[in-house]
Amino acid sequence: LDRERMIAQYDCDIAFGDREFGRFVRELKAAGLYEDALIVFLADHGEEFLEHGRWLHGRSLFDELIRVPLLVKLPGNRAAGTRVSEQVQGLDVVPTVLEALGIEAPGAIKGVTQSPIEGHSFAHALDQANAPSKHITQYFEMMGHRSIYHDGWRAVCPWPGTSFKEAGMFFGAPIDKDKLTA
């Protein structure tokens, strides 16, 4: 595979998405709906281009894959331009939207009991960007890959993982501090 060509194609996909999102926003403004709208723009995953010896997505939980765009535009442009430093995940979007709009999650819909909403609202951080994070510890799992985040640090365990053999190490070998990254 040609890495530069793959990156160029990915950049084209991003440019297309950016253009279409801009068109959506322009249409909302033209229809007079933008000011009162709550808009959430969220990417589902990033891509990896051999940064950790792997291609594309679904093969690890490194930053290239999980640190993705999440834009929230609140009604009345409340907190416009705020950049939230808190680490959040897609699971946190629904609780955030409900809290931002002052809506309680329904216990039942058409007589069907609903499961509790998972995730943590980050609405508090939209009004105060440096608000303390509600996510001190987060666990991620995808297709056998595991990662845990705790207070600014993350450990990633890809599956089947970079084996000790691939890493040129033996089980239990000390890891040089230069190989560790936050």
Buried (B, 14 or more C-beta within 10 A) or exposed (E): EEEEEBEEEBEEEEEEEEEEBEEEBEEBEEEEEBEEBBBBBEEEBBBBBEEBEBEBBBBBBBBBBBEBEBEBBBEEEEBEEBEBEBBBBBEBBBBBBBBBEEEEEEEEEEEEEEEEEEBBBBBBBBEEEEBEBEBEEBEBEBEEBBBBBEEEEBEBBBEEBBEEEEEEBEEEEEEEEEEEEE
